[in-house]
């Protein structure tokens, strides 16, 4: 919960402002704090590569066709990249079981919602494997995806196949969970109670300090702009 709360504080600062200074400061500090997050630099680079490509594309589009010019495009690109990195550092380092326990113990979420969240987290690696399996099956049927156009058309077809498989898997999982009494409505206790420690509070305080500090520096430099004030 401390990780999610810290990410929410950074999201709020990034959503409210459109300027290059605020996301640049947050991004630099997040990258500097990467060793403390427990996520390997290679893993972050691999997961953030599509996000960086999308941010660069949106930034270029805003530079060419937006009202803000080069500065506005850079601000939008940095903003999207900072939001993505903050989300990756918070979600990629959270154990799904710990998340479900924390939702019930500290947030007071219904057990059905918390356990459903746990099941969704557990299914993410399976979806990645199924995506590769669908690609291998298409290649075995002789479907060529060597060119960019074929890959784009194949992406839509593979996405539809993955969606259909996900719906079927979710229906089977929901039936299995109901059969095991997850929707019985009986009171549940926490098998692994975890109190908020001083380190958790310090992590949350550092995130709030980073969000407010980056905003304060941007305001002092005169670059801060409210997202609805354009």
Legacy VTK file of the C-alpha trace (Angstrom):
# vtk DataFile Version 3.0
C-alpha trace
ASCII
DATASET POLYDATA
POINTS 230 float
0.000 0.000 0.000
2.940 2.334 0.642
4.173 1.725 -2.910
0.755 2.317 -4.421
0.224 5.413 -2.278
3.593 6.818 -3.328
2.822 6.141 -6.977
-0.562 7.864 -6.570
1.150 10.969 -5.174
3.505 11.082 -8.168
0.622 10.485 -10.576
-1.274 13.404 -9.078
1.667 15.776 -9.540
2.208 14.578 -13.114
-1.470 14.703 -14.072
-1.989 18.229 -12.775
0.976 19.822 -14.560
2.024 20.172 -18.181
5.630 21.302 -18.126
9.020 19.679 -18.741
10.546 20.416 -15.334
8.173 18.480 -13.057
8.354 15.137 -14.935
12.090 15.554 -15.571
12.837 15.906 -11.848
10.576 12.989 -10.921
12.056 10.804 -13.658
15.652 11.542 -12.646
14.965 10.773 -8.978
13.104 7.558 -9.834
15.968 6.313 -11.986
18.449 7.230 -9.251
16.357 5.265 -6.732
16.135 2.202 -8.989
18.643 0.119 -6.924
16.441 0.570 -3.843
13.311 -0.616 -5.660
14.522 -4.190 -6.159
13.915 -4.080 -9.927
16.922 -4.814 -12.119
17.879 -2.093 -14.634
17.646 -4.602 -17.489
14.113 -5.580 -16.464
13.067 -1.925 -16.299
14.601 -1.229 -19.705
12.822 -4.195 -21.261
9.431 -3.288 -19.826
9.742 0.441 -20.425
10.947 0.174 -24.032
7.430 0.093 -25.590
6.367 2.902 -23.284
9.393 5.012 -24.248
8.630 4.435 -27.937
5.010 5.505 -27.447
6.060 8.583 -25.452
8.557 9.579 -28.134
5.928 9.163 -30.865
3.372 11.268 -28.992
6.026 13.890 -28.240
6.969 14.111 -31.927
3.318 14.407 -32.932
2.813 17.281 -30.483
5.987 19.001 -31.708
4.748 18.921 -35.301
1.041 19.596 -34.861
0.562 20.905 -31.311
0.382 24.486 -30.115
3.269 24.106 -27.663
5.959 23.491 -30.268
9.151 21.668 -29.303
8.878 22.538 -25.609
5.285 21.300 -25.457
6.155 18.039 -27.192
9.075 17.391 -24.844
6.860 18.131 -21.839
4.202 15.649 -22.977
6.791 12.961 -23.719
8.539 13.350 -20.366
5.197 13.368 -18.577
4.088 10.083 -20.137
7.475 8.471 -19.533
7.547 9.546 -15.880
4.018 8.204 -15.320
4.987 4.886 -16.892
8.225 4.497 -14.924
6.475 5.348 -11.645
3.826 2.742 -12.369
6.381 0.116 -13.330
8.499 0.651 -10.227
5.451 0.348 -7.977
3.549 -2.517 -9.604
6.440 -4.647 -10.879
7.951 -4.937 -7.407
4.726 -5.868 -5.580
4.025 -9.505 -4.778
0.409 -10.313 -5.760
-0.251 -12.159 -2.500
1.051 -9.222 -0.456
-1.174 -6.895 -2.470
-4.293 -8.952 -1.793
-3.491 -9.159 1.932
-2.844 -5.424 2.125
-6.084 -4.579 0.325
-8.056 -6.547 2.905
-6.083 -5.533 5.995
-5.232 -1.875 5.391
-7.836 -0.685 2.870
-10.746 -2.797 4.042
-11.515 -4.054 0.537
-14.018 -6.911 0.199
-12.255 -10.304 0.077
-13.927 -11.099 -3.232
-12.374 -8.000 -4.824
-8.956 -8.588 -3.243
-8.765 -12.247 -4.245
-9.968 -11.335 -7.736
-7.109 -8.842 -7.949
-4.693 -11.579 -6.875
-6.027 -13.895 -9.579
-5.680 -11.163 -12.208
-2.040 -10.567 -11.250
-1.334 -14.280 -11.431
-2.785 -14.469 -14.941
-0.569 -11.762 -16.451
2.452 -14.051 -17.088
0.087 -16.646 -18.571
-1.224 -14.074 -21.050
2.338 -13.308 -22.162
2.945 -17.013 -22.761
-0.355 -17.374 -24.641
0.555 -14.416 -26.856
3.703 -16.240 -27.941
1.769 -19.476 -28.406
-0.760 -17.750 -30.673
2.099 -16.369 -32.779
3.676 -19.818 -33.119
0.297 -21.325 -34.074
-0.204 -18.704 -36.768
3.276 -19.382 -38.121
2.533 -23.133 -38.178
-0.558 -22.418 -40.300
1.611 -20.593 -42.820
0.571 -17.028 -41.942
3.446 -14.739 -42.882
4.132 -11.742 -40.634
7.481 -10.676 -42.038
6.421 -7.221 -43.254
5.218 -4.338 -41.094
1.744 -4.364 -42.646
1.330 -8.081 -41.979
2.422 -7.574 -38.380
-0.113 -4.807 -37.847
-2.926 -6.931 -39.262
-1.722 -9.915 -37.287
-1.633 -7.839 -34.102
-5.395 -7.241 -34.264
-6.119 -10.907 -34.947
-3.802 -12.116 -32.181
-5.335 -9.603 -29.761
-8.833 -10.905 -30.522
-7.720 -14.506 -29.994
-6.063 -13.542 -26.702
-9.213 -11.713 -25.566
-11.439 -14.705 -26.310
-9.057 -16.995 -24.434
-8.907 -14.581 -21.500
-12.714 -14.466 -21.213
-12.932 -18.264 -21.238
-10.176 -18.597 -18.657
-11.823 -15.955 -16.429
-15.158 -17.775 -16.571
-13.542 -21.083 -15.574
-11.555 -19.409 -12.807
-14.652 -17.648 -11.422
-16.545 -20.960 -11.330
-13.635 -22.681 -9.575
-13.364 -19.887 -6.992
-17.114 -20.020 -6.269
-16.865 -23.796 -5.846
-14.146 -23.269 -3.233
-16.294 -20.865 -1.231
-14.639 -17.554 -2.118
-18.085 -15.971 -2.523
-19.607 -17.465 0.619
-19.896 -14.103 2.395
-18.460 -15.504 5.624
-16.053 -13.292 7.600
-12.398 -13.921 6.802
-9.257 -13.408 8.835
-5.780 -12.449 7.620
-3.360 -15.368 7.711
-0.386 -13.039 7.258
-1.093 -9.768 9.121
1.384 -7.050 8.199
1.563 -3.752 10.062
2.686 -0.545 8.395
6.310 -0.125 9.444
8.493 2.954 9.683
10.075 2.119 6.331
6.659 2.081 4.660
5.789 5.480 6.080
9.197 6.828 5.044
8.705 5.530 1.495
5.316 7.223 1.267
6.687 10.454 2.753
9.571 10.479 0.251
7.140 10.063 -2.652
4.963 12.937 -1.405
8.078 15.059 -0.861
9.298 14.288 -4.376
5.932 15.192 -5.931
5.602 18.445 -3.983
9.288 19.328 -4.403
9.241 18.849 -8.176
6.104 20.971 -8.396
7.630 23.659 -6.188
10.796 23.829 -8.322
8.714 24.105 -11.480
6.620 26.905 -9.946
9.765 28.735 -8.807
11.228 28.526 -12.313
7.969 29.766 -13.837
7.450 26.706 -16.044
4.552 25.076 -14.175
1.257 25.035 -16.055
-2.032 23.599 -14.888
-3.331 20.859 -17.163
-6.713 22.594 -17.655
-5.260 26.056 -17.967
-4.013 25.761 -21.524
LINES 1 231
230 0 1 2 3 4 5 6 7 8 9 10 11 12 13 14 15 16 17 18 19 20 21 22 23 24 25 26 27 28 29 30 31 32 33 34 35 36 37 38 39 40 41 42 43 44 45 46 47 48 49 50 51 52 53 54 55 56 57 58 59 60 61 62 63 64 65 66 67 68 69 70 71 72 73 74 75 76 77 78 79 80 81 82 83 84 85 86 87 88 89 90 91 92 93 94 95 96 97 98 99 100 101 102 103 104 105 106 107 108 109 110 111 112 113 114 115 116 117 118 119 120 121 122 123 124 125 126 127 128 129 130 131 132 133 134 135 136 137 138 139 140 141 142 143 144 145 146 147 148 149 150 151 152 153 154 155 156 157 158 159 160 161 162 163 164 165 166 167 168 169 170 171 172 173 174 175 176 177 178 179 180 181 182 183 184 185 186 187 188 189 190 191 192 193 194 195 196 197 198 199 200 201 202 203 204 205 206 207 208 209 210 211 212 213 214 215 216 217 218 219 220 221 222 223 224 225 226 227 228 229
